[in-house]
Structure formats: C-alpha cells, structure tokens
C-alpha cells in the first residue's frame, strides 16, 4: 500500500483512547480499530457492538487499522483484503498501554466471553 491511497488520511489523529460509541454508552470492547480516513476509534467485530464495522458501513470509509499495541495491520472493507503494513498514521498508534483487553477494566462483565462474537 502506498501513502497516496483514497480513504487514508495520514494526518488525522485518532478520536480517543477507546471506542467512541462504547465510551458514550458506558460499554466495553474486546479490541479497538481505527478508521484510517477520519480517525474514528471503534470496537472490533469480536466485541458485542462491532462499532468499527458499523462506522465503515455508515460512512463508506474503506480502511481500518488495528489500534492495539504492537499491531499495525490494515483491513479494507471494500475488498476484504488485509495488509501487514501501510502508511504511518498520525500518533498515537494504539490505545494506552495500561488499558486492559478487553476494556475498560471497570466495565467488562465477569462473563464477558459469553457476549463476544
């Protein structure tokens, strides 16, 4: 992937340290994904609410990048392709290191495994 890809803006910072919608609803997530076009941080498809995919469907923004420490892969919703690397997006590149997975710790139910996809 080159840095001149429609649907990727390397200058936009992420929307925050956690899933935008889950934070607003006091929900929780398993892993986080970052929209490569607008910076929206949403929860992964394993999470109960799957906000990253909902964001992509609602906006037409095609690319997400993992927002997990140590992961830099991209996914293209239009083609279904994964990329091991791509252009470097604006910092920060992952959620805070002290944030639990799943998280946030104080909102994850004890039976969280029964709620995932």
C-alpha positions in Angstrom: 0.0 0.0 0.0 1.3 3.4 -0.8 0.7 6.6 1.1 -1.4 8.1 -1.7 -4.5 5.9 -1.2 -8.0 7.2 -1.3 -9.6 6.5 2.0 -6.5 7.0 4.1 -5.5 10.3 5.7 -2.2 10.1 7.5 -2.7 13.5 9.2 -5.8 12.7 11.2 -5.4 11.8 14.8 -7.5 9.0 16.4 -10.7 10.1 18.1 -9.6 8.9 21.5 -8.3 6.1 23.6 -11.4 3.9 23.4 -14.4 3.1 21.2 -16.3 6.3 20.7 -19.7 4.8 20.9 -18.9 2.4 23.7 -17.5 5.2 25.8 -20.7 7.3 25.2 -22.8 4.3 26.3 -20.5 3.2 29.1 -20.0 -0.1 27.2 -16.9 -2.2 26.7 -14.9 -3.8 23.9 -12.5 -6.6 23.1 -10.1 -4.9 20.7 -10.0 -1.5 19.0 -9.9 -0.5 15.4 -9.1 3.0 14.0 -10.6 4.4 10.8 -7.7 5.4 8.5 -9.8 8.2 6.9 -11.3 10.1 9.8 -9.6 8.6 12.9 -12.8 7.2 14.5 -11.9 4.6 17.1 -14.4 1.7 17.2 -14.6 -1.7 18.7 -13.8 -4.9 16.7 -16.2 -7.5 15.3 -15.5 -9.8 18.2 -16.8 -7.0 20.6 -20.5 -7.0 21.4 -21.3 -3.8 19.5 -19.0 -4.1 16.5 -18.8 -0.3 16.1 -15.8 -0.2 13.7 -17.7 -2.1 11.1 -20.9 -0.1 11.7 -18.8 3.1 11.2 -17.4 1.8 7.9 -20.8 0.8 6.6 -22.4 4.2 7.6 -19.6 6.4 6.2 -18.2 4.4 3.4 -14.7 4.8 4.8 -12.9 1.7 3.5 -9.8 1.2 5.7 -9.2 0.4 9.4 -6.0 -0.1 11.2 -5.6 -2.1 14.4 -5.4 0.2 17.4 -3.8 -2.4 19.6 -0.2 -2.1 20.8 2.3 -4.0 18.6 -0.2 -4.3 15.7 0.0 -2.2 12.5 -2.1 -4.1 10.0 -4.8 -2.5 7.9 -8.1 -4.0 6.6 -10.0 -2.9 3.5 -13.8 -3.3 4.0 -14.4 -2.9 0.2 -12.1 -5.7 -1.0 -11.9 -7.8 2.2 -8.1 -7.7 2.0 -5.7 -7.4 4.9 -2.4 -5.7 4.7 0.5 -6.3 7.1 1.7 -2.8 6.7 0.7 0.6 5.2 1.3 4.3 5.6 2.1 5.6 9.1 -1.0 7.3 10.5 -0.8 10.2 12.9 0.0 9.4 16.6 -0.9 7.8 18.9 -0.8 4.4 17.1 -2.6 2.4 19.8 -4.7 2.7 22.9 -2.9 3.5 26.2 -0.7 0.6 27.4 -2.4 0.4 30.8 -5.8 -0.1 29.2 -6.9 -3.7 29.6 -8.0 -6.1 26.9 -10.9 -6.4 27.0 -11.6 -3.0 28.4 -12.0 -0.8 30.1 -11.5 -3.0 33.1 -14.2 -1.4 35.3 -16.9 -2.0 32.6 -16.1 -5.6 31.4 -18.6 -8.1 32.8 -17.3 -11.2 34.6 -18.9 -13.4 31.9 -17.6 -11.3 29.0 -16.7 -14.4 26.9 -20.4 -15.1 26.7 -21.1 -11.8 25.0 -18.5 -11.8 22.2 -18.9 -12.8 18.5 
